[in-house]
Amino acid sequence: MEIRLQAFESLDSTNNYLKKLAAEGAAEGTVVVADKQTAGRGRMGRSFASAAGCGIYMSMLLRPADCTPDCAQSLTAVCAVAVCRAVEKVCGRAPGIKWINDLYLRGKKICGILCESSVKNGKVDYAVLGIGLNVTTRIEDFPEELRETAGSLLTQTGFTFERGKLIAAIIAELSSLYTAWLEAPSVCHAEYKRRCIVLDRQISVSSPEGEYEAVAEGISPDYGLILRLDDGTRRTVHSGEVKIKM
């Protein structure tokens, strides 16, 4: 896959910009990077703090052939594993994954992933994978309501890392893993499961079915979260928010 990189000083959202390019016919492998986002977004419409010069705010365009809409969850998982590998390679630290799309290091969220897709005739026309990785963000740079839960590579390791090296590593790992995923969709399932920090933990779940507590027991082949409820029954969820009970 040929990478076509576009870099900007500021965008409202790298996902928004790349979706416009995708609708205009941009090629797979187009990558958009911004030094700052003025309206960065996460899952469920949440905002994503994107201070200038502090993080990596990037999106990659993919056009998987003959892919059904439910592949978005798998692509999110592929991206999470790829970013973990990149951080581990550049920084020597191994992040964990909080199902389905957040990366944690030493108990703090350092990265969020947002996959948005467009469907035509029942197949995915394109998918945009957005990545927001906090690199040198200080605690005081985060909005006050996030300071207890959010962190960065700097706050969690005490070291600064070059964003350019991290961007290059993320692109390389994601390109490689995506190509492998096209051939074998289960290629990173075992690694995702190994890195998942919620497994075998008591969690609270907020989903369309309501709020409840359960034990996270496993990851299904399509990256749903397998839960054991208090009455012993099992349920697999593919959307919602989970929190680890302390």
N, C-alpha and C positions, 0 to 999 in steps of 0.2 A: 504494500500500500504506500503510495507516494504521499508524503506529508507536505502540505502547503500552509505555511505559518503566516499569520497576520498578527501584528502586535500594535497595541494602542496605549496611549497614556491614560485614557479614561473612557469607559463605556457605562451605560446604565446597567447592562447585564451581558456577559459574554454569551450566555445561552440565547437571550433575545436576539442579539446581533447575528449569531450563527444560524438561528432558525430562519431569519430573513434570507440569508445567503442560500440556505438549503432549499427554500421555496423557489428561489430563482435559478436553481440547478447547480449549485456548487458541488464540487466533486468530493467523494469520500476521501477522508484524510485531511480535510481542511481543519486547521486548528486556529482558534482565536485566543489571544492572551491580552489581558489588560492589567496595567499597573494599579488601577483603582476601578471599583464599581460604585456607581451612585445608587443603584437599586438592585443589589445582589439578592438572589432568591434561593431558598431551600425548599424541602418538601412541605406539602400542605400549605403553601402560600406564605411561609415564614420568610422574614428578611434574613440576609446573611451579611454580617459585618465585614466590610471590605475596605479597610483603610489603605490609603496610598502607600506603596512601597513596603508593606508589611507581610503580604501574602502572595500566594499564587492563585490567580483567578483565570481559569482557562476552560475552554470547551472544545471537544472534538466531534466532528461530523462522521457518522457511520451510515452506510447503506447496505445492511445485510440482506442478501438475496433470499427470497422465499421465506421470510420470517414473519410469524404471526405476532399480533400485538402483545401477547403475554411474554414475549422474549425480553421486554424492557427490564423485568426483574433480574433476569440472568445477566443482562448487560451491566446493570448496576453492580452485581456481584463481581463480574469480571473486572470492572473498573476499580472496585474496592481492593481486590487482591493486587492489581497492577500498581496502585498507588502505595500500598503497603510494601511491595517489593522495592519500589523506587526509593522510598524513604529509608528502608533498611540498607539498601546499597549505598546511598549517599551519606546517610547520617549514622549508620551503625546501630540504629534503634529499630525495634520491631513493634509497630503499632498493632493494636487489636481492632476488630470490627464489631461494632454494635449493630445488630441486625436492623435495617438492612443496609444502611448507606453511610453510617458515620464511622470515622476512625478515631480511636482513643489512644492516648499515650500517658501512662502513669495516672490514670483516673480522670483525665480531662479530654474533652473533644478538641481535636486539632484539625479535623477535615470533614467536610460534608460533600456528598455527591448527589447530583440531580440528573436523572435521565428523562428526557422529554422526546416523544416520538410523534410522527405523523403517519396516518394510515390511509392507504388507498386500496379499494377493492379487497379489503380484508387482509392486506399484507402491509408490513411496515415499509413506507417509502423512504424514511430516514429516521435516524435516532441521533440526538445531540446529548453527549455526556458532559455535564458541567462539573468541574472540580474546584472547590475552594479550600486551600490548604494554608493554615496560619503558620507563617515561618518565623518572623521576628516580632510579631505582635506582643506587646507588653500587657500585663493585666489591666493597667489604666487605660489602654487603648480600646478595650472592649466596652460595650454598653454596660452600665452598672448591673442590669438584670442578668448578664451572662458571666460575670466575673467569678462566680463559684463553680461554674461547669465548663467554661471554655479555657483553652490553653493554646500554646503554640510550640513549635519545635524549640524556640528559645526558652520559654518558661519551663518546659518539661525536661530539657537537657542541660540548660545553662550555656549552650553554644549557639553561634550563628552559622548559618549555612547559605551558600550561594543559591539564589533562586534560579539562576540560569541552569545550573547543574541539575537541580531538582526537576525543572521543566523538561530538560532533555531526557532525564531518566524516566519520567512519567510517560512521555511520548513513546519512548522505546519499549517500555514494559507493556503499555496498553496496546500498542500496535502488534507486538509479538503475541500477546495473550489473546487478543481479538482474532487474529488469524488462526490460532490454534483452536479457539472456540468455534469458529465456523466449521471446522472439520470434526470436532468432537465437543459438543456442548457441555459435557461433564468435566472438561479438562481441569478446571480449577475448583471443583466442588470439594474435594478433600482438603485443599488448602484453605478455602473459605471457612469450612467447618472448624479446622484447627485454629484459625485465627479468631473465631467468633467468641466474644467475651461473655455472652449471655447464656451459653449452654450450661446445663446443670445448675442453673441459678434460679432462685425464686424471683419472679418479675411481676410487675403490674402491666396490664395490657389495656390500651385505649384503642378501640376499633369501632367500625360501624355497628357491630353487635353489642357495644356497650363497654363498660370498664369492669375488669375482673383481674384476679391474680391466678398465676399458674407457674409451673416449672417448665423452663425451656429444655426440651429433651433432644432436639435434633434439627437438622436442615433437610428439607425434602429435595428431591432431584431438581425441582424447578425453583429452589431457593425460598420456599415458604418456611415458616418457623413452626416446628412441631411442638405442641404444648401438651402437658399433662395437667388437667384441671383438678380441683380439690376433691371431686367425687371419683377420681381415677380414670375418667374418660379422656380421650385424646382428641385434639383438634389441630388442624393446620391452617395458619393464617398467612395471607399474602399481602396484607396492607395493615396499617395502623402504627401506633407508637408504643414502644416498650421502654420500661425503666427497671433497672435492677434494684431489688429491695435490699436495703442494708440491714 
